[in-house]
Each structure stands twice: as C-alpha cells, then as structure tokens.
Amino acid sequence: MPEESEITELLRKVREGDQSAPAQLLPLLYNELRVAAARCLRRGRPGHTLQPTALVNEAYLRMFCRSNPSAADKAHFLAMASQVMRGILVDYARARSTEKRGGKVIRVEGIENLDLSNKKVDPLKLLELDLAMDALAQENSHLARVLELRYFGGLTAEETAEVTGRTVHSVRHDLRFAYAWLRRRLAGEPQISSSVS
C-alpha cells in the first residue's frame, strides 16, 4: 500500500498544477477507487452495463478534465471521487430512463421502500433519490454530504469524520438522522427539521 505521505504530496502537486501528478496518483488510488465504484454499482440497478473500471475512468477524467481537484489528502480525494461517481450514475440513469420512456422521465411510486443499505436501485428510483438528496442539501448541506460520502462513496464513519472534520459519534448521529429524513422525504411524509449542527 502506498504511503499516505506520498499520496498527500502528489495531491499537493496536483493543486499546484503539476501536469504529471494525476498520472502518478491514479495507480496509487486505483484499487480504492475501483472498490468504491463497485460498491456504487452494486447499489445500482441489476444488470448495469457500466463496469467498475469504466466508472473509475470516467470519474477520473471528469475530475481532472476541467481543473485539478483541490483535495488535501486521500480521504478528501476519495470523497470528491464519490461525488463524481454519483453524478455519473445519475446522468446514466437519466439517459436510460429517457430512452425507455420516449424522452419522458416519470415519477415512480413505491420509492418509500428504497433500502439505502443494500437493495438494487433502478434508474428512476436513483433519480428520485438524487432529487431527494438535492432537497436535503438545500435544507442541510452537511447532512447531505455525510450521507453521500457514506452511501455513494462507501467511506466508513471514521473516514467520513476525517473528511468532514467531525467526530465519529457525530457522523453516526448525522447518518441516522439523514437516513430518517431521506426515507420520510421519499415516502412523502411531513419532514422533521434537519437543522442539526
């Protein structure tokens, strides 16, 4: 396993604009990125045509295509990659559902049964989840970020605490609250306030 300091140094070079740093960084983080991609795809719909390798490659290209990411360390970089992977999967789901419905995206009933921990999620439900996460981000961006890091990024509570600068205990509390908020939103129930500090 690569030294954390080597990854941190390469991320510093990336922030400073070193054009060779991204190519050096990818092999060091590839296995962890691939595990995160596989986790995202397992939670996606069955028979997904995207493969973990393709998702990693697309995420990496998106991260470095327009500008260099400003990640401070490995955990922060992996968190950023998880956000990009979420975007790719949502874009893919939108395209698939649009193709199947002749250009129309329709609301799916029964979204309240979405299991955020293990169940497969079909493209339309993924779109509903994305909309609900956006609504949570509007109300409480911290809760949405914690949920995204955990659900899409597959970061542990400890890694999420490191990225967000909070304690593991508060991250676990935030996750419980965010899951409850999201389930209520997806079920169409009245919301409880998400103003958790």
C-alpha positions as a printed Julia matrix, in Angstrom:
197×3 Matrix{Float64}:
   0.0    0.0     0.0
   1.28   3.45   -0.84
   2.33   5.74    1.93
  -0.23   8.34    2.91
   2.51  10.95    2.7
   3.23  10.03   -0.94
  -0.43  10.48   -1.86
  -0.66  13.73    0.08
   2.45  15.01   -1.69
   1.05  14.12   -5.1
  -2.24  15.84   -4.23
  -0.25  18.94   -3.3
   1.44  18.79   -6.71
  -1.97  18.42   -8.37
  -3.23  21.55   -6.59
  -0.12  23.41   -7.76
  -0.76  22.4   -11.36
   1.91  19.72  -11.88
   0.71  18.04  -15.1
   2.44  14.73  -14.31
   0.91  14.31  -10.83
  -2.53  12.95  -11.89
  -0.91  10.12  -13.85
   1.26   9.26  -10.84
  -1.7    9.46   -8.46
  -4.07   7.11  -10.29
  -2.09   3.88   -9.77
  -1.77   4.64   -6.06
  -5.52   5.1    -5.56
  -6.86   2.85   -8.31
  -7.77  -0.13   -6.13
  -9.67   2.0    -3.62
 -11.44   3.89   -6.4
 -12.41   0.6    -8.03
 -13.82  -0.75   -4.74
 -15.87   2.45   -4.34
 -17.09   2.15   -7.95
 -18.07  -1.49   -7.47
 -19.97  -0.55   -4.31
 -21.85   2.2    -6.16
 -22.72  -0.16   -8.99
 -23.9   -2.92   -6.62
 -26.39  -0.44   -5.23
 -27.48   0.42   -8.74
 -29.88  -1.49  -10.89
 -29.24  -5.19  -11.64
 -27.51  -5.9   -14.95
 -25.87  -2.49  -15.1
 -23.86  -2.1   -18.29
 -21.29   0.11  -16.59
 -18.35  -1.71  -15.09
 -16.28  -0.52  -12.11
 -13.26   0.13  -14.34
 -15.32   2.3   -16.69
 -16.84   4.21  -13.75
 -13.39   4.84  -12.25
 -12.0    6.0   -15.59
 -14.94   8.3   -16.26
 -14.79   9.76  -12.74
 -11.05  10.32  -13.0
 -11.44  12.04  -16.37
 -14.21  14.28  -15.07
 -12.17  15.2   -12.01
  -9.09  16.2   -13.99
 -10.59  17.3   -17.32
 -11.67  20.84  -16.44
  -9.47  21.64  -13.48
  -7.38  19.95  -10.86
  -9.25  18.85   -7.72
  -8.17  20.6    -4.55
  -8.12  17.57   -2.25
  -5.95  17.92    0.84
  -5.48  14.2     1.49
  -6.52  10.73    0.37
  -9.82  10.67    2.27
 -10.79  14.04    0.83
  -9.89  12.89   -2.69
 -11.94   9.71   -2.31
 -14.86  11.79   -1.06
 -14.62  14.0    -4.14
 -14.44  10.93   -6.37
 -17.6    9.54   -4.74
 -19.47  12.74   -5.6
 -18.34  12.49   -9.2
 -19.36   8.81   -9.36
 -22.8    9.72   -8.03
 -23.12  12.3   -10.8
 -22.11   9.79  -13.46
 -24.62   7.21  -12.23
 -27.4    9.8   -12.08
 -26.54  11.03  -15.6
 -26.54   7.44  -16.79
 -29.88   6.74  -15.11
 -31.42   9.85  -16.65
 -30.26   8.84  -20.1
 -31.52   5.27  -19.7
 -34.93   6.28  -18.36
 -35.32   8.94  -21.05
 -34.54   6.39  -23.77
 -37.0    3.87  -22.35
 -39.82   6.39  -21.91
 -39.52   8.14  -25.25
 -37.97  11.22  -23.69
 -40.16  11.43  -20.6
 -38.97  10.88  -17.05
 -41.85   9.74  -14.87
 -42.21   9.52  -11.11
 -42.08   6.04   -9.66
 -44.49   5.1    -6.92
 -43.2    2.92   -4.11
 -39.94   4.83   -3.73
 -40.55   4.82    0.01
 -39.43   1.19    0.03
 -35.95   2.11   -1.13
 -33.4    0.44    1.12
 -30.33   2.65    1.23
 -28.11  -0.06    2.62
 -28.18  -2.99    0.2
 -31.04  -3.14   -2.31
 -30.56  -2.59   -6.01
 -31.95   0.71   -7.22
 -33.5    1.04  -10.68
 -32.67   4.14  -12.74
 -35.89   6.0   -11.98
 -35.55   5.37   -8.26
 -31.97   6.58   -8.45
 -33.29   9.8    -9.99
 -35.82  10.13   -7.15
 -33.01   9.53   -4.66
 -30.89  12.18   -6.37
 -33.74  14.71   -6.18
 -34.3   13.9    -2.51
 -30.58  14.29   -1.79
 -30.63  17.65   -3.55
 -33.58  18.69   -1.37
 -31.68  17.61    1.74
 -28.64  19.57    0.56
 -30.83  22.66    0.21
 -32.05  22.24    3.76
 -28.85  20.97    5.35
 -25.79  20.58    3.14
 -23.77  18.91    5.89
 -26.24  16.05    6.3
 -26.41  15.55    2.54
 -22.62  15.45    2.32
 -22.3   12.9     5.12
 -24.96  10.7     3.51
 -23.34  11.0     0.09
 -19.9   10.09    1.42
 -21.29   7.05    3.2
 -23.84   5.84    0.63
 -22.23   6.67   -2.7
 -18.61   6.87   -1.62
 -18.7    3.92    0.74
 -16.49   5.73    3.23
 -16.55   4.39    6.77
 -17.82   6.55    9.61
 -14.19   7.14   10.58
 -13.21   8.25    7.06
 -16.32  10.45    6.82
 -15.41  12.05   10.15
 -11.92  12.74    8.83
 -13.21  14.36    5.63
 -15.87  16.45    7.38
 -13.81  17.38   10.44
 -16.33  15.95   12.89
 -16.21  13.2    15.47
 -17.16   9.63   14.57
 -20.0    9.81   17.09
 -21.49  12.93   15.47
 -21.12  11.39   11.99
 -23.04   8.3    13.09
 -25.73  10.52   14.63
 -25.91  12.61   11.45
 -26.2    9.47    9.32
 -29.12   8.14   11.36
 -30.87  11.49   11.1
 -30.12  11.86    7.36
 -31.42   8.35    6.6
 -34.61   9.1     8.52
 -35.04  12.44    6.74
 -34.47  10.85    3.36
 -36.85   7.96    3.97
 -39.58  10.4     5.09
 -38.97  12.54    2.01
 -39.12   9.58   -0.35
 -42.3    8.34    1.34
 -43.92  11.78    1.01
 -44.31  12.2     4.76
 -44.03  15.56    6.55
 -40.42  16.41    7.31
 -38.77  16.93   10.63
 -36.33  19.79   10.81
 -32.84  18.86    9.67
 -31.11  21.77   11.33
 -28.53  19.63   13.1
 -25.3   21.37   13.97
